[in-house]
Amino acid sequence: MFDIDAGTQMLIVFFVLLFLRVPVAFALGLSSAYAMWVIGFGLDMAGDLISSGIAKYSLLAIPFFILAGTLMGSLGIAGRMIAFFRVLVGKLPGGMGLVGTVVCLFWGAVSGSGPASVAAIGPLIIKGMADDGYPRAFAAGLVCTGAALSIVIPPSIGLVIYGVIAEVSISELFIAAIIPGLFMGLLMLATLPLAEKGGDTKGFPSIERLMPQPYAELPYGARLWRSFLDSFWGLMTPVVILGGIYSGMFTPTEAAIVATVYALFVGGFIYRTLTFRSLYDALVGASASSAVVMLVVAFASLFGWVVTVDDLIGKYSSVLLGLSDSQWVILAVVMMILLIAGMFMDAITIMFISLPIFLPVARELQWDLVWFGVLVMINLAIGLFTPPVGINLYVAANLTRLPLERIARGAIPFLVTSLIGLAGVAAFPQMSRFLVEAMK
């Protein structure tokens, strides 16, 4: 091992630690500390590097978006939205599968986190799809896929981190991701006919209990109006968040705080579901989720410093650029690396490890970094529901008590259509640039 450079040794140590099931954040920290020792730098620099890595204003958006999504799930806002879309769809072909897709996309504009979205809306959507005759494994696959798009559809925690690393406008990234995100959602809808019917509703809560008043016997128009009124304030959430960002009223970071305050206002004064207990549980849950993310960010700053000092960026970027004269071949290799990495690591870790290498390649080839950022997010979203370490699959398995293998099989049709969507966004950069150019 010692006849190779310190940066490469660090990568080897990192993957060995992952194989030994060391938590990702600590694997990053330990491998970085080892490389710093090999290079000859003392660990007295570690504190300054870690503090500088997390002392970035834009990163404040992460804990607040996570808290906003957690509050909206625990305060019944998510349930009311699902009930509205269920009434809206009625007896249309696809039934609750259509509702599940729409709600997943809608929730992506609230949560920004894939696993948090699975936990918040998964039980109700899977229950409803099972009621409509969908296999639970297929329903869980849909939720895993739709929730994964939370890191594509703005406001996305992944796009916030990409914007910080790539030094690209986060607002532009949010705008650029809208059409590709909707395109991926349409492909999910096209996947619904592939499901075999035969549902099992055991162990799931009923959607009907979310209705503030029983009005199942009312005419369709009256039911739709009642459910719309019940869910109105929840449906306004993406309008408040994204409208404020795109109108210039507040930045993406400020939007995360606005979303949290809005969720507290709706839960406390409109729906009156906010209690000290629910607030405590939401704060604890959001703090735990945020701590995991920020710990990875903190130790990733050490990792990134070693990558820079040992010139891994130049070495591996040169290797990538030397693979072919064709930009499409290089792009395909980059996408393949991200897809494979997504099978084993979480999205945030992948970004901090790979982007310092891939971004110089993108700049050398004069790729649009906003379009490239959307492509990266779609790749990482696919990784969230790809075994063996697709974290959304584990959350869904915990919710449904189904074996992970069954849920992974249920997600295969969505994996195929998602790969088609990835190819489409790569082939047609106009999808990402259209709204950005239109709003300039």
N, C-alpha and C positions, 0 to 999 in steps of 0.2 A: 504493500500500500504506500510505503514511504518514497517510492520512486516516482510518484505522481504528485501534481501540485496540491496545495492545501485545500483549494476550493473544491476540487474533485473528491478529495478525501472526505470533505465535509458532506458532500452529497451522498457518498457511500454510507457514512456513519448515520446520516439522517434516515435513509431507507432501511438500514439495519434496525435502528431503533423503532421505526414504524412496524417492521416485521415482528419485533418483540413486544408489540402492543403498548409501547410507551405513548402517552398522549401527545398529539401533534405539537402543541405549544412547547412542551418540554423537549420533544425530539429536536425542534428547531433551536431551542436555547442550548442544549447540550452539544449538538453537532457544531453550532457556531462557536461555542466556548473552546471546543477541541481545535477547530481551525485557527482560532486566534492564538492559541498556545503554540501550534505548529509554526505559524508565521513568525511568532516571537513577540506579539503584543500582549501586554498584561491585561487582566480582566478589569483593571481599574477604569477602563474606558466604557465598560458595559453599561453602567448606570446612565451615563450621558447619552449613549447611543439609543438606549431604550426610551428614555424620556423625550428625546428629540423625535423619535419615531412615532410616538403617540400624541405629542403635543401639537396636533394639527386641528384647526378649527372645524374643517370639513368632517372629521371623524366623529364629531358630536352627533351627527345625524344618525349614526348607527344605533346607540342605545335608545334614543327617543323614538325612532321608527319601530324598533322592536317593542317598546313599551306601548305605543299607540296601537299596534296590532294585537298585543296581548289584552289590552283593555277592551278593545272592540269585540274580541272573542268572548271574554268573561262577562261582559255586561249585557250580552244578549243582542248586540247590534248585528253580529254576523247571522244569528238565527233569523232575525226579522228580514234581512236581505234575502236569505235562502227561501223563506216562506213567500216573499213577493215574487221572486223569479219562478217558483213552483206554480203559483197561481197564474202568472203571465203565460207560461208555456202551455198549461192546460193539457190537452190531449194531443199536442203536436207529436209527430214521429220523433222518437229519441227520448221523449219524456224527461225523466230526471237526469239522464245522461247529458242532455242539452243544458239543463239547469246547472249541473255540476261543472260543465265547461265554462259557462258564462260566469258563474260565481267565482270560480278559480281565477279567471282573468280579472274580474272586478276586484277580488280580494288582493290580487297582486298590486293594485293601485292603492292599497291600504297598508299592507304588511311589509313588503320588501324583503321578506325572509321565507325561503321555501319550507324548511321544517316547521317554523311557527305557523305557516298557513295550513299545513297538513293537520297539525294539532288543533287548530281553531275551527276549521270547517269540515275536516275529514269525517268525523262520526256522523254528522247530519247528512252529508252528501252520500256517503256509502249506504246509510240506512235507506234514503230515498231511492237510490238506484236499485238496491236489493228489492224494495217494494215493487218497483217497476219490472222486475224479472231479470235484471243484470246479475251475473255472477259477482260475488263479493270481491274476488281476486281482481276481476276486470275493473270493478268500481274503484278499488284501492289503487290500481294502476293509473286510472284517470286522475284521481286526486293527487297522486305522487307527481304525475306529469304536469298537471295544471298548476299545482303549488310551486313546482320548480320554476315555472315562468315568472314567479314573483321576483326573481333576480334579473329578469329581462324587462318586464313591464315597470315603468316608473311609478312611484319612487323606489328605486332598487338599491339595496345596501351594496350589492356587488358593483353597480355602476358608480356609486360614491367612492368606493375603494379604488376602482380603475381610474377614475378621474384624478384622485390624489396621486396615484403612482405615475400615471402618464402625463400629468399636468395638463389635462384637457378640461374644458368647461363641463361641469356636471349638468348644468341646465341643457346644454346641447345634447349631451348623452341621453338625458331623459326624453327629449323631443325625438331624437333619432330612433329610440327603441320602441316607439308607439306602434308604427306600422308593422315592423317585424314581429312584435309581440302578438298583434291581432292576427297576422298571417299564421303564426304557429297555432293560435287558438282555432282558426278555421280548419287547419289540418287535423286537430284533435276531433272536431265535429265529424270530419270525414272518416274518422276511425270508428265511430260508434256502431255502424252496421256490422262490424267484424265481430261483435260480441255475440256469444251464444246465450240464449235466454235460460233462466233457471236460478232465481235468486234465493237467498237465505238471510232472513232479517234478524236472526237470533242475537240478542245482546246489545242492540242499538236503541238509542232514544228515539222517540217519535217526533217527527217534524211538527205534527199537529199541536203538540203541547206548547210550541212557540207562539202560536196565535194568541194575542191578548184576549180576543173574544171569539167564541165559536161562531163562525159564519159560513160553514161549509155548504149550507142549504141555500145560500143566497144566489141570485143569478150571477153569471160570469162577470159582468160589468161591475156589479156592486162588490163582489169579492175582490176583484182587481183593485178597485178604488180604495177599499178598506185596507188591503195589504200594502198598497202604495203609501197610504197615510201612516201606517204603522212603521214602515221602513224608511220613510222619507229622509230622516236625519242621517241614517246610515248611508243611504244612497248619495247623499250630498258630500260625503267624505272625500272621494277623489276629486270632486269639483273644487272643494276648498283647497285641498293640497296642491293639485296640479294647476288649477286656475291661478292661485297665488304665485306659484313659481313662474309660470309662463307669462303672466301679466307684469312681472317684475316687482310685485308687492313685497315678496320676501325671497330669500335664497333657499336652496334645497335644505341647508342645515336649519335655518329658521323654520322651514316648513315642517320639519320633524317635530319641533317643539309645538308649533301650532296644531299639528295633528293630535298630539298628546293632550293638549288643553281642550281641544274640540271633543275628544273622546270622553274626557272627564265631565265636560259640560253636558253632553248628550246623555251620558249615563246618570249623572247626578240630578239634572233639572228637567230633562225631557222624559226619559224612560223611568227615572227614579229606581234604577237597579244598582246604583253605586252604594256600597256599604263599606265600612271600615275593613271588614274581612275580605271582600272582593278586591279592594284597593291594595291591601297588604299582599294578598296572593299574587296579584298582577305585578306588583313591584318586585316581589321575590323572584317570580318566574322570569321577568324581563331582566333583572339584575344578573341572574345566573346565565341566561343566554348571552347577554352583553359581555359578561366577564370572559366567557369562552372566546368570543370573537376578539376582544381587545387584548387578551393574553397572547393570542396568535399574532396579532398586529405588533405587539411589543417585542416579542422574540424574533419576529420576522425582520425587524429593523437591524438586529445583530447579523442575521443571515444575509441580508442585503448588503451590509457593510463589507462582509467577507467577499461576497460576490464581486463587489466593485474593486476592492483592494487587490484581490488576486487576479483581476481582469478576466474572470470567467465570462463576462459579457462579450468581450472582444473575441475570446477563443471560440465559444460556442456559436456566436453570431456568424463568425467567419465560416464555420463548418456548415451552418444552414445555408448561407449565401453561396457556398461552393457546391451545393447539391445539384443545382440545375440552373440553366439560364432562364428558365420559365418561371415567372412569378406564380403561376397557378400551381406548379409542382411544389414550390416552397410553401405556399399557403396551405396546400393539402397536407404537407408534412406537419406544419404547425398545428392545424386542426386535429390531426390524428394524435399528436402528442398530448394535446389538451383533453381529447376524448378518453385516451387510455389513462391519463393522470386522474381524470374524474372518476374512474372506477375504483380508485384506491385512496384518494385524498379529498378533503373538503375544498370548496371553491376558493375560499379566502387564502388558504395555504398555497394552492396552485398559482394564484395570481402573484403572490409575493415571491415565489420561486421562479416562475417562468417569465413574467412580464419584463424584468430587467434584461432578459436575453432576447425576447421576441420584439420588444419595442424598438431597439436599434435596427433590427432587420426591417421592421415596418417603415421606419423613417428612411432607411437607405433605399428601399424600393418605392418610396413616395406613396405609400398607402395612406388613405384617409384614416386618421387615428380614431375618429368618432365611429366610422363604419367598422373598423377593426375591433373597437371596444364592444359593439353590439354582437359581433361574431363570437368574440371571446365569451360573452355572457350566455349566448345560446349554447355553446359548447359546455360550459360549466353547468348550465341548467340540465342538460342531458345527463351529465355526470351525477346529478342529485338522485336520479332514479335508475341508475345503471349498477348492477351488482359487480363486485361483492361488497362495496362499501358505500352504496348509494344511501345517504342518510335518510332521505324521504321514505325509502322502503322500510327502514327500521322503525321509523315513527308509525307508519301505517300498520306494520306487523304488530306493534304494541297495541294499537287501537283495535284491530280486528281480531287479534289472537290467532291469525292465520300464519302458517309457516312462511318464512321469508321467500322460499323458493316459489311458492304459489303466487305470491304477489309479484315477484319478478317476472314470472310467466305471463301474468295478467298485464304487465306493463310493456311486453314485447311489441304489440301492435302500435302503441304510442311511440316506442323507441324508433320503429321503422319510419313512421310519418315525421317524427321530429328530425331525423337525419335528412329526410327529403327537404324539410323546411330549412335546415342549416345550409344545405347545398343551394337552395333558392336564394337565401339572403346573401350568400357569398357570390353567387353569379350575377345578382342584380343589386349593386350598391345603391341604386336609386331609391330602393325601399327605405334605406336609412337616411338618405340625404334629402328626400322630398320635403318633408315638413321643416327640416332645419333651414333649407333654402327659402321656403315659403314664408317663414316667420322672420327673416332678416329684413 
